[in-house]
Amino acid sequence: MAMVTTKVLVGQKPTKKQLAEVELASSFPIVYNEDSPKSSETAITEFTELAKKKRNVKTTVTLPVSTEMLS
């Protein structure tokens, strides 16, 4: 099976064809090897915690902009 890359926009719904491709892909077994070993429960937990922290980090920036600049 070839790798397929698709850009998805926020709020975009998958097409029927994309859903069918995901269904087909989910029927294949997961194959682990030395390049992609199975992750331990500890590694998965650590990754999950880091992903949550990264997702919640937001920076607010305020800049004064003149009316002329906006137009």
Residue pairs with C-beta under 8 A, 6 or more apart in sequence:
1 25
1 28
4 21
6 18
8 14
14 22
32 38
39 47
